Amino acid sequence: MSLGSRRLRFVNSESFRELDTDALQFGNATMKAQFPAEQTESGEFHRQEDVFREWISTDGSTAYATAADRYYLYVSLACPWASRTIIFRKLKGLEDAIGMTIVDPIRDEKGWAFRDPSGKIPPGAPFESTDPVNGFQFLSEAYSATDPDYDERVTVPVLWDKKTHRIVNNCEDDICRMFNNVFNDFARNRDLDFFPKELEADHAKLSSFLHDNVNNGVYRAGFATRQRPYEIACRRVFEALDQLEERLSKNRYLFGNRIVEADWRLFCTLVRFDVVYYGHFKCNLRRIIDYPNLQGYLMDLFQQPGIADTVNFDHIKRHYYMTHTQISPTRIVPIGPVLDLTKRHGREKIR
Ligand SMILES: N[C@@H](CCC(=O)N[C@@H](CS)C(=O)NCC(=O)O)C(=O)O
């Protein structure tokens, strides 16, 4: 039987009988999901769509004109989607043009809160807002200011417009592209381009593969509420990682020697993998440290100027283990793993 096969075989006097572990697990009941509105009856996690997708323009073609000190980013350092926008803001040198507030990594039933993120204030206790722009207590206030009828999950990242007092965009793909393209008059590193025209089609294809199999793949494994969808999702994650390991044995980065958006997209999942996805989301066939090329690549990206400042393992661990209480009801945060991403990686030898 293959490793991790989900069917248990029993021998009886007549024949082999296969036992469905799914049926044994819950009978007819479905386990309560972390996000019930995004769960299918067969136990799969289907992520909601981002709703606010307005575009900032340099030529007045949209209602949102590019400007310094007009747009503002609300993020969590725990979140892999929001982290990509933090990385783009940092790499393009947009810190002076676009302000940013980091929410408390721990979410309770009121959602993301503008609470001191150090963990000193227990959820539920009164707190002073850490949002210097609007004085919001909860991120949900930004969503209801934009659409009073909004009733889906309130997510980070959020790009807020201080002028019209509403959310412009809550999709990290769009926000990263805008940071790359439309703020160059205010960017310290205006010539950096993470979406090179000459790679456009292959790049889009790879980013979409990474989204489906890696970035969202770990969530599909972690949020599954039945054995079968978990196993399918988890195997897909590792098939993708095996392919990427092979690709990165010949290329320093995904497209050779230059770092593009897809690299930062992959980085945001890899850097969380051994710390939370391996244990909390049960993606545990292998760790990233078991893949020599992926681990070297992860360290190479982590050691790029400014990037280590965007990674906060305390926020990451407290967020996942203390917020997803359907998966981790005790809310205990594990002390490990021991991880050092600052070691020599030797990737510069791969040309
Ligand atoms: N915009 C992302 C999703 C962003 C997202 O789900 N962020 C999580 C944190 S990692 C969040 O804010 N969750 C809020 C919640 O679950 O209530 C997408 O592509 O769907």
The ligand as an SDF file (V2000), in Angstrom:
LIG
                    3D

 20 19  0  0  0  0  0  0  0  0999 V2000
   -7.2840   38.3250   -0.6830 N   0  0  0  0  0  0  0  0  0  0  0  0
   -6.9490   36.9450   -0.4540 C   0  0  0  0  0  0  0  0  0  0  0  0
   -7.3770   36.4390    0.8800 C   0  0  0  0  0  0  0  0  0  0  0  0
   -6.9140   37.2440    2.0300 C   0  0  0  0  0  0  0  0  0  0  0  0
   -7.1960   36.4940    3.3060 C   0  0  0  0  0  0  0  0  0  0  0  0
   -7.9590   35.5200    3.3210 O   0  0  0  0  0  0  0  0  0  0  0  0
   -6.5870   36.9310    4.3900 N   0  0  0  0  0  0  0  0  0  0  0  0
   -6.8430   36.2760    5.6480 C   0  0  0  0  0  0  0  0  0  0  0  0
   -5.6140   36.2480    6.5090 C   0  0  0  0  0  0  0  0  0  0  0  0
   -4.3580   35.2070    5.9100 S   0  0  0  0  0  0  0  0  0  0  0  0
   -7.8960   37.0410    6.4070 C   0  0  0  0  0  0  0  0  0  0  0  0
   -7.8740   38.2610    6.4410 O   0  0  0  0  0  0  0  0  0  0  0  0
   -8.8300   36.3430    7.0290 N   0  0  0  0  0  0  0  0  0  0  0  0
   -9.8740   36.9670    7.7760 C   0  0  0  0  0  0  0  0  0  0  0  0
  -10.8640   35.9760    8.2750 C   0  0  0  0  0  0  0  0  0  0  0  0
  -10.6690   34.8190    7.9770 O   0  0  0  0  0  0  0  0  0  0  0  0
  -11.8140   36.3480    8.9500 O   0  0  0  0  0  0  0  0  0  0  0  0
   -7.5140   36.0610   -1.5770 C   0  0  0  0  0  0  0  0  0  0  0  0
   -6.8600   35.9020   -2.5620 O   0  0  0  0  0  0  0  0  0  0  0  0
   -8.5840   35.5100   -1.4280 O   0  0  0  0  0  0  0  0  0  0  0  0
  1  2  1  0
  2  3  1  0
  2 18  1  0
  3  4  1  0
  4  5  1  0
  5  6  2  0
  5  7  1  0
  7  8  1  0
  8  9  1  0
  8 11  1  0
  9 10  1  0
 11 12  2  0
 11 13  1  0
 13 14  1  0
 14 15  1  0
 15 16  2  0
 15 17  1  0
 18 19  2  0
 18 20  1  0
M  END
$$$$
